[in-house]
Each structure stands twice: as structure tokens, then as C-alpha cells.
Amino acid sequence: MDQATIQQKYFRQGRLVTIPKKEQAKWQLFHYFQQQLAEQGQQFTEKEINDFFKTYYDDTAILRRYLVDYGFLERDLYGKIYTIGERNGYLDER
């Protein structure tokens, strides 16, 4: 799914309106967020991650956790530094 389709399907006025229930759709959405973050850098503080997600969705913690759980972001042992993960958006390569 390309970025325009993701934006049309899950966003209204630049804000995420729903987190999809289907796994493949989640992966595509989380990959979209990973790509958006990667345009800004490779390493982030928790505050920077929260500020990024706040522009899209009020529950920043859920998005942050999802991206970590799905491997799109990696968190250091102390939970303070986040880096772009190695996931590429395809469920079958999990």
C-alpha cells in the first residue's frame, strides 16, 4: 500500500483516526510512521518520539509501543533512546 492510500484510508486532516485491526494493515501503517521518522533522523529521545506522534494521534504511548513491539523502532535498555528498526513493512518477513 502506498503512502497516499495509507493517508486516505487511516487519516483525516493529517490525524490518524483509527489503528487498523488487521495485522497486514497495522504493519503498513507502522512502516509508514517508520518512514516518516527516518526522514528526520535515525536516533530519537522519548520526548522527540512523543512529539512526532502527537501530531498524528493523542495516545502517543500506544503508537510508540506498537512500533517497538513490531520492530519498526528499537529502544535502548533504559527506554530513553529510540532508533529506527530494521523492519521493512512486510508481514511475511517478520
N, CA, C and O atoms as a DFTB+ gen file, in Angstrom:
376 C
 N C O
     1  1       0.858      -1.174       0.000
     2  2       0.000       0.000       0.000
     3  2       0.905       1.238       0.000
     4  3       1.820       1.340       0.817
     5  1       0.651       2.159      -0.901
     6  2       1.495       3.347      -0.969
     7  2       1.069       4.385       0.070
     8  3       0.016       4.257       0.694
     9  1       1.896       5.408       0.244
    10  2       1.650       6.412       1.277
    11  2       0.337       7.153       1.070
    12  3      -0.366       7.445       2.037
    13  1       0.000       7.461      -0.170
    14  2      -1.251       8.175      -0.445
    15  2      -2.460       7.343      -0.030
    16  3      -3.420       7.879       0.524
    17  1      -2.420       6.046      -0.290
    18  2      -3.522       5.159       0.087
    19  2      -3.630       5.056       1.603
    20  3      -4.731       5.084       2.154
    21  1      -2.497       4.939       2.272
    22  2      -2.498       4.882       3.741
    23  2      -3.092       6.159       4.313
    24  3      -3.930       6.106       5.213
    25  1      -2.665       7.307       3.797
    26  2      -3.191       8.582       4.293
    27  2      -4.691       8.689       4.060
    28  3      -5.426       9.147       4.935
    29  1      -5.143       8.273       2.898
    30  2      -6.563       8.350       2.568
    31  2      -7.390       7.416       3.450
    32  3      -8.495       7.761       3.869
    33  1      -6.855       6.250       3.724
    34  2      -7.607       5.227       4.449
    35  2      -7.648       5.463       5.961
    36  3      -8.672       5.207       6.594
    37  1      -6.562       5.943       6.541
    38  2      -6.462       5.999       8.004
    39  2      -6.360       7.399       8.597
    40  3      -6.381       7.549       9.819
    41  1      -6.251       8.421       7.761
    42  2      -6.047       9.777       8.261
    43  2      -7.151      10.714       7.786
    44  3      -7.672      10.569       6.680
    45  1      -7.498      11.669       8.629
    46  2      -8.390      12.768       8.272
    47  2      -7.720      14.051       8.750
    48  3      -7.368      14.182       9.923
    49  1      -7.552      14.976       7.845
    50  2      -6.913      16.262       8.148
    51  2      -5.568      16.060       8.843
    52  3      -5.217      16.786       9.773
    53  1      -4.829      15.067       8.375
    54  2      -3.493      14.811       8.893
    55  2      -3.428      14.049      10.204
    56  3      -2.339      13.796      10.721
    57  1      -4.578      13.681      10.747
    58  2      -4.622      12.969      12.033
    59  2      -5.067      11.523      11.820
    60  3      -5.961      11.244      11.020
    61  1      -4.435      10.622      12.543
    62  2      -4.808       9.210      12.499
    63  2      -6.172       9.047      13.163
    64  3      -6.367       9.466      14.304
    65  1      -7.112       8.437      12.446
    66  2      -8.457       8.277      13.007
    67  2      -8.679       6.889      13.591
    68  3      -9.545       6.706      14.446
    69  1      -7.910       5.921      13.140
    70  2      -8.067       4.566      13.667
    71  2      -6.780       3.775      13.476
    72  3      -6.037       3.988      12.518
    73  1      -6.536       2.874      14.392
    74  2      -5.449       1.912      14.234
    75  2      -6.101       0.643      13.696
    76  3      -6.994       0.090      14.338
    77  1      -5.673       0.180      12.538
    78  2      -6.334      -0.975      11.925
    79  2      -6.265      -2.228      12.793
    80  3      -5.351      -2.385      13.603
    81  1      -7.225      -3.102      12.618
    82  2      -7.255      -4.361      13.367
    83  2      -6.494      -5.469      12.653
    84  3      -5.907      -6.337      13.299
    85  1      -6.501      -5.443      11.330
    86  2      -5.815      -6.490      10.568
    87  2      -4.305      -6.288      10.646
    88  3      -3.803      -5.168      10.543
    89  1      -3.601      -7.392      10.829
    90  2      -2.151      -7.336      11.007
    91  2      -1.428      -6.694       9.824
    92  3      -0.562      -5.841      10.023
    93  1      -1.767      -7.086       8.612
    94  2      -1.070      -6.532       7.445
    95  2      -1.268      -5.017       7.370
    96  3      -0.336      -4.284       7.040
    97  1      -2.469      -4.553       7.673
    98  2      -2.744      -3.115       7.650
    99  2      -1.961      -2.395       8.749
   100  3      -1.462      -1.291       8.530
   101  1      -1.851      -3.015       9.932
   102  2      -1.037      -2.425      11.003
   103  2       0.404      -2.278      10.546
   104  3       1.020      -1.227      10.719
   105  1       0.932      -3.343       9.961
   106  2       2.322      -3.307       9.500
   107  2       2.534      -2.186       8.500
   108  3       3.545      -1.485       8.552
   109  1       1.592      -2.014       7.595
   110  2       1.728      -0.960       6.592
   111  2       1.681       0.418       7.236
   112  3       2.451       1.305       6.867
   113  1       0.779       0.602       8.197
   114  2       0.689       1.877       8.904
   115  2       1.962       2.149       9.700
   116  3       2.498       3.256       9.655
   117  1       2.445       1.149      10.424
   118  2       3.643       1.339      11.241
   119  2       4.871       1.574      10.366
   120  3       5.762       2.336      10.739
   121  1       4.920       0.934       9.224
   122  2       6.013       1.176       8.277
   123  2       5.951       2.614       7.760
   124  3       6.984       3.262       7.589
   125  1       4.754       3.101       7.516
   126  2       4.567       4.497       7.103
   127  2       5.157       5.438       8.163
   128  3       5.903       6.360       7.832
   129  1       4.821       5.199       9.431
   130  2       5.365       6.032      10.506
   131  2       6.887       5.911      10.576
   132  3       7.582       6.906      10.782
   133  1       7.399       4.708      10.406
   134  2       8.847       4.500      10.419
   135  2       9.514       5.335       9.327
   136  3      10.545       5.964       9.563
   137  1       8.928       5.337       8.143
   138  2       9.489       6.118       7.039
   139  2       9.462       7.609       7.346
   140  3      10.418       8.325       7.049
   141  1       8.368       8.075       7.942
   142  2       8.264       9.491       8.290
   143  2       9.324       9.870       9.324
   144  3       9.950      10.925       9.221
   145  1       9.518       9.012      10.311
   146  2      10.554       9.267      11.322
   147  2      11.949       9.243      10.715
   148  3      12.781      10.089      11.041
   149  1      12.208       8.293       9.844
   150  2      13.537       8.143       9.244
   151  2      13.936       9.377       8.439
   152  3      15.124       9.657       8.282
   153  1      12.961      10.106       7.934
   154  2      13.266      11.343       7.219
   155  2      13.828      12.410       8.153
   156  3      14.478      13.354       7.705
   157  1      13.576      12.257       9.456
   158  2      14.033      13.233      10.443
   159  2      15.319      12.811      11.142
   160  3      15.933      13.618      11.840
   161  1      15.732      11.569      10.969
   162  2      16.948      11.089      11.616
   163  2      16.868       9.605      11.899
   164  3      15.946       8.918      11.457
   165  1      17.856       9.118      12.649
   166  2      17.917       7.695      12.978
   167  2      17.814       7.429      14.475
   168  3      17.528       6.305      14.887
   169  1      18.042       8.444      15.283
   170  2      18.047       8.268      16.737
   171  2      17.239       9.391      17.370
   172  3      17.349      10.552      16.974
   173  1      16.415       9.025      18.374
   174  2      15.492       9.975      18.969
   175  2      15.381       9.739      20.476
   176  3      15.579       8.623      20.957
   177  1      15.063      10.798      21.207
   178  2      14.706      10.651      22.616
   179  2      13.224      10.285      22.689
   180  3      12.499      10.401      21.701
   181  1      12.788       9.849      23.846
   182  2      11.368       9.529      24.009
   183  2      10.510      10.766      23.775
   184  3       9.437      10.672      23.180
   185  1      10.970      11.914      24.236
   186  2      10.228      13.160      24.026
   187  2      10.088      13.468      22.538
   188  3       9.018      13.878      22.089
   189  1      11.149      13.277      21.778
   190  2      11.082      13.525      20.335
   191  2      10.098      12.576      19.652
   192  3       9.353      12.978      18.759
   193  1      10.105      11.318      20.079
   194  2       9.153      10.343      19.523
   195  2       7.727      10.757      19.872
   196  3       6.844      10.738      19.015
   197  1       7.505      11.131      21.134
   198  2       6.168      11.558      21.555
   199  2       5.715      12.800      20.795
   200  3       4.562      12.881      20.372
   201  1       6.609      13.762      20.621
   202  2       6.264      14.979      19.876
   203  2       5.891      14.644      18.436
   204  3       4.947      15.212      17.887
   205  1       6.628      13.728      17.831
   206  2       6.322      13.299      16.464
   207  2       4.924      12.684      16.402
   208  3       4.114      13.073      15.560
   209  1       4.635      11.721      17.293
   210  2       3.348      11.036      17.255
   211  2       2.188      11.944      17.651
   212  3       1.063      11.746      17.193
   213  1       2.453      12.937      18.494
   214  2       1.397      13.852      18.946
   215  2       0.767      14.591      17.767
   216  3      -0.404      14.967      17.824
   217  1       1.532      14.801      16.707
   218  2       0.972      15.478      15.532
   219  2      -0.039      14.593      14.808
   220  3      -0.852      15.088      14.027
   221  1       0.008      13.282      15.064
   222  2      -0.873      12.339      14.388
   223  2      -1.979      11.765      15.271
   224  3      -3.073      11.476      14.785
   225  1      -1.698      11.598      16.576
   226  2      -2.606      10.824      17.430
   227  2      -2.362      11.221      18.877
   228  3      -1.218      11.444      19.273
   229  1      -3.426      11.311      19.674
   230  2      -3.264      11.748      21.061
   231  2      -2.586      10.712      21.950
   232  3      -1.833      11.077      22.853
   233  1      -2.841       9.431      21.712
   234  2      -2.247       8.380      22.539
   235  2      -0.868       8.009      21.976
   236  3      -0.716       7.016      21.265
   237  1       0.115       8.824      22.311
   238  2       1.465       8.612      21.774
   239  2       2.078       7.317      22.286
   240  3       2.842       6.666      21.574
   241  1       1.750       6.943      23.509
   242  2       2.346       5.739      24.099
   243  2       1.963       4.484      23.317
   244  3       2.795       3.599      23.119
   245  1       0.718       4.405      22.875
   246  2       0.296       3.200      22.151
   247  2       1.032       3.086      20.819
   248  3       1.451       1.995      20.434
   249  1       1.192       4.204      20.116
   250  2       1.916       4.155      18.843
   251  2       3.382       3.818      19.063
   252  3       3.963       3.031      18.316
   253  1       3.974       4.409      20.080
   254  2       5.384       4.136      20.394
   255  2       5.576       2.656      20.724
   256  3       6.512       2.022      20.237
   257  1       4.688       2.113      21.551
   258  2       4.781       0.699      21.931
   259  2       4.590      -0.220      20.732
   260  3       5.329      -1.189      20.554
   261  1       3.601       0.091      19.921
   262  2       3.375      -0.723      18.721
   263  2       4.618      -0.754      17.838
   264  3       5.036      -1.827      17.404
   265  1       5.209       0.396      17.569
   266  2       6.369       0.420      16.675
   267  2       7.546      -0.341      17.271
   268  3       8.304      -0.976      16.537
   269  1       7.709      -0.287      18.585
   270  2       8.766      -1.065      19.237
   271  2       8.420      -2.554      19.173
   272  3       9.256      -3.369      18.783
   273  1       7.201      -2.907      19.551
   274  2       6.791      -4.313      19.559
   275  2       6.888      -4.960      18.180
   276  3       7.227      -6.138      18.064
   277  1       6.594      -4.200      17.153
   278  2       6.617      -4.727      15.788
   279  2       7.985      -4.585      15.118
   280  3       8.160      -4.994      13.970
   281  1       8.949      -4.010      15.829
   282  2      10.311      -3.941      15.311
   283  2      10.617      -2.755      14.414
   284  3      11.694      -2.700      13.820
   285  1       9.702      -1.811      14.303
   286  2       9.951      -0.634      13.469
   287  2      10.792       0.407      14.199
   288  3      11.440       1.243      13.569
   289  1      10.781       0.355      15.516
   290  2      11.656       1.164      16.361
   291  2      12.334       0.232      17.352
   292  3      11.772      -0.789      17.749
   293  1      13.538       0.591      17.741
   294  2      14.237      -0.138      18.798
   295  2      14.505       0.830      19.936
   296  3      14.800       2.005      19.721
   297  1      14.396       0.308      21.155
   298  2      14.564       1.131      22.351
   299  2      15.773       0.624      23.119
   300  3      16.000      -0.583      23.206
   301  1      16.551       1.552      23.678
   302  2      17.694       1.113      24.481
   303  2      17.205       0.497      25.791
   304  3      16.016       0.558      26.102
   305  1      18.108      -0.087      26.547
   306  2      17.735      -0.789      27.778
   307  2      17.067       0.109      28.807
   308  3      16.315      -0.371      29.655
   309  1      17.334       1.400      28.741
   310  2      16.789       2.339      29.715
   311  2      15.507       3.011      29.224
   312  3      14.879       3.764      29.968
   313  1      15.119       2.745      27.986
   314  2      13.906       3.327      27.430
   315  2      14.024       4.802      27.113
   316  3      13.018       5.501      27.000
   317  1      15.249       5.275      26.968
   318  2      15.454       6.708      26.739
   319  2      15.783       7.049      25.295
   320  3      15.442       8.135      24.827
   321  1      16.436       6.149      24.586
   322  2      16.853       6.399      23.209
   323  2      16.173       5.387      22.285
   324  3      16.164       4.184      22.545
   325  1      15.617       5.905      21.221
   326  2      14.948       5.083      20.208
   327  2      15.689       5.234      18.889
   328  3      16.113       6.331      18.528
   329  1      15.843       4.128      18.174
   330  2      16.451       4.158      16.850
   331  2      15.513       3.471      15.860
   332  3      14.664       2.663      16.236
   333  1      15.689       3.812      14.599
   334  2      14.880       3.202      13.549
   335  2      15.221       1.713      13.491
   336  3      16.390       1.337      13.406
   337  1      14.186       0.872      13.539
   338  2      14.380      -0.575      13.478
   339  2      14.615      -1.043      12.056
   340  3      14.616      -0.249      11.115
   341  1      14.815      -2.337      11.914
   342  2      15.145      -2.899      10.609
   343  2      13.951      -3.499       9.883
   344  3      14.126      -4.060       8.801
   345  1      12.764      -3.408      10.423
   346  2      11.567      -3.905       9.742
   347  2      11.352      -3.102       8.469
   348  3      11.693      -1.922       8.393
   349  1      10.776      -3.767       7.467
   350  2      10.563      -3.082       6.198
   351  2       9.097      -2.977       5.795
   352  3       8.799      -2.525       4.690
   353  1       8.194      -3.374       6.650
   354  2       6.782      -3.190       6.354
   355  2       6.059      -4.394       5.800
   356  3       4.868      -4.313       5.503
   357  1       6.755      -5.520       5.652
   358  2       6.112      -6.703       5.089
   359  2       5.924      -7.762       6.164
   360  3       6.893      -8.230       6.762
   361  1       4.693      -8.131       6.401
   362  2       4.339      -9.080       7.451
   363  2       5.023     -10.424       7.262
   364  3       5.430     -11.042       8.246
   365  1       5.162     -10.890       6.038
   366  2       5.721     -12.221       5.812
   367  2       7.217     -12.299       6.104
   368  3       7.785     -13.391       6.081
   369  1       7.868     -11.171       6.377
   370  2       9.290     -11.184       6.698
   371  2       9.532     -10.990       8.185
   372  3      10.648     -10.674       8.597
   373  1       8.531     -11.169       8.965
   374  2       8.612     -10.974      10.410
   375  2       9.540     -11.954      11.053
   376  3       9.722     -11.925      12.270
